[in-house]
Amino acid sequence: MVEDAFDIRGRGIIVVPDVDLGTRVQMELNVALRRPDGDILSAIAFAQVPLIKNQGRRRIQHELCFRTLSKQDVPPGTEVWLIGEVESS
């Protein structure tokens, strides 16, 4: 569940949902975003582990970056559903 989203110039919209993506440092994922109003958006997220935030933690916490969405597309309360990893061609 999204608590907040951050618009970082040059990177996109960053959200930090509480999901376990294992030990991989970065990957591209197909996701579905279920907004509090019931609308569902499909998007590609770039998942990565921010080094500073995870120092000393037992469980890695990934952040998700959406380059094609606005902050208004991902309001607080949005559910993030992981569909699968983007297949490289």
Secondary structure, DSSP 8 states (H G I E B T S, - for coil): --S-EEEETTTEEEE------TT-SEEEEEEEEE-TTS-EEEEEEEEE--TTTTTT-SS---EEEESS--GGGS-TT-EEEEEEE----
